[in-house]
Amino acid sequence: MRLDGATLWACASARAKGFAFVTAAALGVFATLLVAAGKDPLEAYIDTLTYVFGNAYGFSELLVRMIPLMLTAVAAALPARIGLINVGAEGQLYMGAWLATAGALALPDLPAFVLLPLLTLLGFVGGGLWALVAGVLRALRLVNETISTLLLNYIAPLIVSYFIFGPWRSPETASYPQSPAFVEAARLPTFFHSRVHFGLVYALASLVLYWLVMTRTRIGLDMRAIGGNPEAARRLGIPIIRYILTVMFIAGGVAGLAGMAEVTAIQGRLVSELSPGYGFIGFLVSWLAGSSAAGIVTMSFLFALISSVGDILQITQGVPYAVVNILMAVILFIVLGRHSVGSVAR
């Protein structure tokens, strides 16, 4: 189904207004919290503008935080189109990082132009296979994917911990177990002497492909049909089980790319605390964005900004980092309240 220019403009305008409303309301509530804590909200916002948008390093770090959020949000948005709830991007991220690490440690002599595409593939396959477990259980009608993906989130970090405490433990870091450092050929390139890395290309490409498939292809039409009415889709001959397995594998693979990028570009090795919850926040980003590609970009920007603000205010005003979680919860409640009011009005 193709949309005309007026409809696209109306949709974009509505999303922009919604984003502006959520941002303004969250900033207002956050200011109230800062006042209650004896802090100056105006000074906090000035610090944010100065340290995030006022210098190249601050803005580059904002982009670094956006990369895994966009990838894990796509991992949640894609299954949502066929009525599945994938809350397992965190575990899929870890397994993508794990399999990419296996490749980096096993094949250190390969040149970068061979090794990096291979690690990208391994990261995708690692996350994809982990998500496929939940897809198979759902296709066989054994376990709901919401439950299985959630539980798998807690298994994946344990597998990573086993390897970095055991066979992959670096002898150079006795106090803090982690894998050996990757060779230079296994490191994703960065841009402009910053930490912004090639994972940004993966994230943007994933979003563009996601948008194209959902809006311009027969596959996207089939997926929307399954999500809208599975029984009608089945009667039309759409292979629902095949879609469940394929979509879950691809969604997990996209989350696995986030893990691959974290170990090859940011950490340079596999560590136990690889993610501060990117997969869980990515699910929230996708949900608040309504699974739209443009919404994922804007909400990823907002949540990356919130995370950056938490780091800045810890240093400049002594505000605990827990305010980040409070602000994210405030945004969630604001959006839920706005949707509830809209539903009552209709």
C-alpha positions in Angstrom: 0.0 0.0 0.0 1.4 3.4 -1.1 0.6 6.6 0.8 0.2 9.9 -0.9 2.2 13.0 0.0 -0.5 14.6 2.1 -1.0 11.4 4.2 2.8 11.0 4.7 3.0 14.7 5.8 0.1 14.2 8.2 1.8 11.2 9.8 5.1 12.9 10.1 3.5 16.0 11.6 1.6 13.9 14.1 4.8 12.0 15.1 6.7 15.3 15.5 4.0 16.8 17.7 3.9 13.6 19.8 7.7 13.7 20.2 7.6 17.4 21.1 4.8 16.8 23.7 6.7 13.8 25.3 9.9 15.8 25.4 8.4 18.9 26.9 6.4 17.0 29.5 9.4 14.9 30.5 11.6 18.0 30.9 8.9 19.7 33.0 8.6 16.7 35.4 12.4 16.4 35.5 12.7 20.0 36.5 10.3 19.4 39.3 12.4 16.5 40.5 15.6 18.5 40.4 13.9 21.3 42.4 12.7 18.8 45.0 16.3 17.6 45.3 17.6 21.1 45.8 19.2 21.5 42.4 18.8 24.2 39.8 17.0 22.8 36.7 18.0 25.8 34.6 21.7 25.1 35.4 21.2 21.4 34.6 19.7 22.2 31.2 22.5 24.6 30.5 25.1 22.0 31.4 23.3 19.6 29.1 23.5 22.0 26.2 27.1 22.8 26.9 28.5 19.4 27.4 26.3 17.4 24.9 25.6 19.8 22.1 28.3 22.4 22.7 31.3 20.3 21.8 32.1 17.6 19.3 33.0 15.0 21.9 29.7 15.2 23.8 27.7 14.9 20.6 29.8 12.0 19.3 29.1 10.1 22.6 25.4 10.8 22.1 25.7 9.0 18.7 27.6 6.2 20.3 24.7 5.6 22.7 22.2 5.7 19.9 23.7 2.9 17.9 22.8 -0.1 20.1 19.4 1.5 20.9 18.4 1.8 17.2 19.6 -1.8 16.5 17.8 -3.3 19.5 14.7 -1.3 18.7 14.5 -2.7 15.2 14.9 -6.1 16.8 11.8 -5.5 18.8 9.8 -3.6 16.0 10.2 -6.3 13.3 8.5 -9.1 15.2 5.8 -6.7 16.5 4.7 -6.3 12.9 3.5 -10.0 12.9 2.1 -9.8 16.4 5.1 -11.2 18.3 6.6 -9.6 21.3 10.4 -9.9 21.4 11.8 -8.7 24.7 14.9 -10.7 24.2 17.2 -8.2 22.4 19.4 -8.0 25.5 20.2 -11.7 25.3 20.5 -11.6 21.5 23.0 -8.8 21.8 25.1 -10.8 24.2 25.1 -13.9 22.0 26.0 -11.9 18.9 28.9 -10.5 20.9 29.9 -14.0 22.0 30.0 -15.6 18.6 31.8 -12.6 17.1 34.4 -12.9 19.9 34.8 -16.6 19.0 35.6 -15.6 15.5 38.0 -12.8 16.5 39.9 -15.0 18.8 40.0 -18.0 16.5 41.0 -16.2 13.3 43.4 -13.3 14.4 45.6 -13.7 11.3 43.0 -12.8 8.7 43.2 -9.3 7.1 40.6 -6.8 8.2 38.7 -6.7 4.9 38.0 -10.5 5.4 37.7 -10.6 9.2 35.3 -7.8 9.8 32.6 -9.0 7.3 33.0 -12.5 8.9 32.6 -11.1 12.4 29.6 -9.1 11.3 28.1 -12.3 9.9 28.9 -14.2 13.1 27.3 -11.5 15.2 24.2 -11.6 13.2 24.0 -15.4 13.3 24.7 -15.5 17.0 21.8 -13.2 17.8 19.6 -14.8 15.2 20.0 -18.3 16.4 19.3 -17.2 20.0 16.1 -15.6 18.9 15.2 -18.6 16.7 15.0 -20.7 19.9 12.0 -18.6 21.0 10.6 -18.6 17.4 10.6 -22.4 17.3 8.9 -22.7 20.7 6.3 -20.2 19.5 5.8 -21.9 16.1 5.3 -25.3 17.9 2.9 -23.6 20.3 4.9 -24.7 23.3 5.9 -21.4 24.9 4.8 -17.8 24.3 7.7 -15.8 22.8 7.3 -13.1 25.4 8.2 -15.5 28.2 10.9 -17.4 26.3 12.7 -14.3 25.0 12.6 -12.7 28.5 14.0 -15.8 30.2 16.7 -16.2 27.5 17.9 -12.7 28.5 19.2 -14.1 31.7 20.9 -17.2 30.2 23.0 -15.4 27.6 25.1 -13.3 30.0 25.8 -16.5 32.0 27.2 -18.1 28.9 29.4 -15.1 28.3 30.5 -15.1 31.9 31.4 -18.8 31.7 33.7 -18.2 28.8 35.5 -15.1 30.1 35.9 -16.7 33.5 37.1 -20.0 31.9 38.5 -20.8 28.4 38.7 -17.2 27.1 40.0 -15.6 30.3 42.9 -13.3 29.6 46.0 -13.9 31.8 46.7 -10.2 31.7 43.6 -9.2 33.7 43.5 -11.3 36.8 41.4 -8.9 38.9 38.7 -8.4 36.2 38.0 -11.4 34.0 37.6 -10.6 30.4 38.7 -12.1 27.1 42.1 -11.3 25.4 42.2 -8.0 23.5 41.2 -8.3 19.8 43.8 -7.7 17.1 43.5 -4.5 15.2 42.1 -6.2 12.2 39.1 -7.2 14.3 38.2 -3.7 15.4 35.4 -1.8 13.6 36.6 1.5 12.2 35.7 4.8 13.8 35.0 8.2 12.3 36.5 11.6 12.9 38.9 10.6 15.7 35.9 9.8 17.9 34.2 6.7 19.3 31.5 6.9 16.7 32.0 3.6 14.8 30.8 1.7 11.8 28.0 0.3 13.8 26.2 3.5 13.0 26.1 2.4 9.3 24.6 -1.0 10.4 22.0 0.8 12.5 20.9 3.2 9.7 21.0 0.5 7.1 18.8 -1.7 9.3 16.3 1.1 9.7 16.2 1.9 6.0 15.8 -1.8 5.0 13.1 -2.2 7.7 11.2 0.8 6.4 11.5 -0.3 2.8 10.4 -3.9 3.5 7.4 -2.8 5.6 6.1 -0.1 3.2 7.2 -1.1 -0.3 7.2 -4.9 -0.5 4.8 -7.9 -0.6 6.6 -9.3 2.4 5.7 -6.2 4.4 2.1 -6.6 3.4 2.0 -10.2 4.4 3.6 -9.3 7.8 1.0 -6.6 8.4 -1.7 -9.1 7.5 -0.4 -11.7 10.0 -0.2 -9.0 12.7 -3.7 -7.7 12.0 -5.5 -11.1 11.7 -3.5 -14.3 11.8 -6.5 -16.5 11.1 -7.4 -14.5 8.0 -3.8 -14.6 6.9 -3.7 -18.3 7.3 -6.8 -18.7 5.2 -5.2 -16.6 2.5 -2.3 -19.0 2.3 0.3 -16.9 4.0 2.9 -19.3 5.6 2.7 -18.0 9.1 5.2 -20.5 10.7 7.8 -19.6 8.1 7.3 -15.9 8.8 7.6 -16.5 12.6 10.9 -18.3 12.2 12.4 -16.0 9.6 11.3 -12.8 11.4 12.6 -13.9 14.8 15.9 -15.0 13.2 16.4 -11.6 11.4 15.3 -9.6 14.5 17.7 -11.5 16.7 20.4 -11.0 14.1 20.0 -7.2 14.1 20.3 -7.2 17.9 23.4 -9.5 17.5 24.9 -6.8 15.3 24.7 -4.4 18.3 26.6 -6.9 20.4 29.2 -7.4 17.7 29.7 -3.6 17.4 30.1 -3.2 21.1 32.9 -5.8 21.4 34.7 -4.9 18.2 34.4 -1.1 18.3 33.9 0.0 22.0 35.4 -2.7 24.2 37.9 -4.4 22.0 37.3 -7.6 23.9 34.5 -9.5 25.5 33.5 -8.4 29.0 30.8 -9.5 31.4 29.1 -6.1 31.7 28.8 -5.6 28.0 25.4 -3.8 28.0 23.8 -1.4 30.5 20.4 -2.7 29.4 20.5 -1.6 25.7 18.1 -4.5 24.8 15.5 -3.5 27.4 15.7 0.2 26.5 15.5 -0.7 22.8 12.2 -2.5 23.4 10.9 0.6 25.2 12.1 2.8 22.3 10.4 0.6 19.8 7.1 0.5 21.7 7.1 4.3 22.3 7.9 4.8 18.6 5.0 2.7 17.5 7.5 0.4 15.6 8.0 3.1 13.0 11.5 3.7 11.6 11.3 7.5 12.0 10.0 7.1 15.5 12.8 4.7 16.4 15.4 7.3 15.4 13.8 10.1 17.4 13.1 8.0 20.5 16.6 6.6 20.4 17.9 10.1 20.3 15.8 11.1 23.3 16.9 8.1 25.4 20.5 8.5 24.5 20.2 12.1 25.5 18.7 11.1 28.8 21.6 8.7 29.4 24.1 11.4 28.6 22.4 13.9 30.9 22.7 11.4 33.7 26.5 11.2 33.3 26.8 15.0 33.1 24.7 15.8 36.1 26.5 13.2 38.2 29.7 15.3 37.6 28.4 18.8 37.5 25.6 18.7 40.2 26.1 15.5 42.1 22.8 14.1 41.0 22.7 10.3 41.3 22.5 8.4 38.0 19.2 6.9 39.2 17.5 10.0 37.9 17.9 8.5 34.4 15.7 5.6 35.4 13.2 8.0 36.9 13.1 10.1 33.8 12.6 7.1 31.5 9.8 5.9 33.8 8.2 9.4 33.6 8.3 9.3 29.8 6.7 5.9 29.8 3.9 7.0 32.1 3.4 10.2 30.1 3.0 8.2 26.9 0.7 5.7 28.5 -1.4 8.5 30.0 -1.6 10.3 26.6 -2.7 7.1 24.8 -5.3 6.4 27.6 -6.8 9.9 27.3 -6.9 9.6 23.5 -8.7 6.2 23.8 -11.3 7.7 26.2 -11.8 10.7 23.9 -12.5 8.4 21.0 
